[in-house]
């Protein structure tokens, strides 16, 4: 039974990568051509990316659970650090997004203000929730990796010989 389940580790990692990288590719292609100097472009790009965050967070979670289930201690630590880096990137994007919203608000016509504010609020909520989730997945992954037994060193019963 264990051998049968072990065969699923690679497909699970591949599906996790698909859940993470497909949305990243979609966002990059959907906001092409790149115009990061424009507040309007940044607002649209970061706002559009918010719609893909759940899939990316699920990819992080799936990869971490897979690593934990199969005792892939090193992979779990790498995924934990990667999750924290993703959370830091999302935090920076969130702050930039909020600043862009504040700058653009004055240029949005009065009748469009409610939709603009609601869209900005939804995007910020999605980013904050994703930051919290990736940090939690990272912390749980790191702690789980620490609790896993270290792999046996094949040289543990080797005799140390000191030369003259």
C-alpha positions, 0 to 999 in steps of 0.5 A: 500500500505504501509503495502505491501511495508513494507513486503519487508524490511526483504527480502531486508536486506537478499538480501543485506547480501547475496550480502555482505557475499557471496563474502567474503565466496568465497574469503576465500575459494578461497585462501585456504590454508592460507599463509599470510606470503608469498608475492605471496599469499597475492598478489594473495589473495588481487588481487582476492578479488578485483573482488568481491568488487562491489558486497560487496559495492552493499550489503552495499548500498542496506542495507543502502537504505532499512534502510533509506526507512523504517526509520530504524534510528538505523540500518542506523547508524550501517550500516554507521559505518560498512561501515566506518570500511569496508573502513578502512579495504580496505585501509589497504589491499590496502596499503599492496597490494601496498607494496607487488607489490613493493616487488614482481616486482623485481622477476617477469620476464621482459616479464611478467611485463606488465601483472603484473603491469596492474593487480596490477593497476586494483586491486588498482583502484577497491579498491580505488573506493570501499573505496570511495563508502563505505565512501560515503554510510556511510556519507550519511547514517549517515546524513540521520539517523540524519535527521530522526525523532526520534521514539516517546517515549511512556512515553512522557506523563507520569507524574514524581512523586517525593516521599518524 
